[in-house]
Amino acid sequence: MKDGFKHYFWKRFWLIFVPLYLMAIGNESYIVSNSFSEFEDYASFLYFLVFYFIGYGAITAGILHLFWRAGRNLGVLNREEKFRE
C-alpha cells in the first residue's frame, strides 16, 4: 500500500502543485512588483518564493492525501487491489 501511495502521490503532485504555485506567486506583490533596488528586495523575493514553495507544497500534499483517502473509501482504488490478488 505504501508503494501505491508513493506512486499515486508523485504522479499527481506536480500536476496540482505547479498551477497553484504559479497562481500564488503571480498574485503576490512582493514578487511581481519588486524593484530589486536594495539587498532587502532580493531577500524578500527569495523569502516569498521559498515560503510559497513550502506552503503550497504542504497544501498540495494534503489535497492528494484527501483524494487518496476518498478513493480508498469509495472503492475506486480497492478494485485494483482485488485484481492483484
Contacts in CASP RR format, 6 or more apart in sequence:
PFRMAT RR
TARGET T0000
AUTHOR 0000-0000-0000
METHOD contacts of the structure
MODEL  1
MKDGFKHYFWKRFWLIFVPLYLMAIGNESYIVSNSFSEFEDYASFLYFLV
FYFIGYGAITAGILHLFWRAGRNLGVLNREEKFRE
5 68 0 8 1.000
8 64 0 8 1.000
8 68 0 8 1.000
9 61 0 8 1.000
9 64 0 8 1.000
9 68 0 8 1.000
12 64 0 8 1.000
12 67 0 8 1.000
13 60 0 8 1.000
13 61 0 8 1.000
13 64 0 8 1.000
16 60 0 8 1.000
16 63 0 8 1.000
16 64 0 8 1.000
17 56 0 8 1.000
17 57 0 8 1.000
17 60 0 8 1.000
20 56 0 8 1.000
20 59 0 8 1.000
20 60 0 8 1.000
21 52 0 8 1.000
21 53 0 8 1.000
21 56 0 8 1.000
21 57 0 8 1.000
24 52 0 8 1.000
24 56 0 8 1.000
25 31 0 8 1.000
25 32 0 8 1.000
25 48 0 8 1.000
25 49 0 8 1.000
25 52 0 8 1.000
26 32 0 8 1.000
28 48 0 8 1.000
28 52 0 8 1.000
30 44 0 8 1.000
30 45 0 8 1.000
30 48 0 8 1.000
31 45 0 8 1.000
31 48 0 8 1.000
31 49 0 8 1.000
34 41 0 8 1.000
34 44 0 8 1.000
34 45 0 8 1.000
35 41 0 8 1.000
36 42 0 8 1.000
36 45 0 8 1.000
68 77 0 8 1.000
71 77 0 8 1.000
72 78 0 8 1.000
END
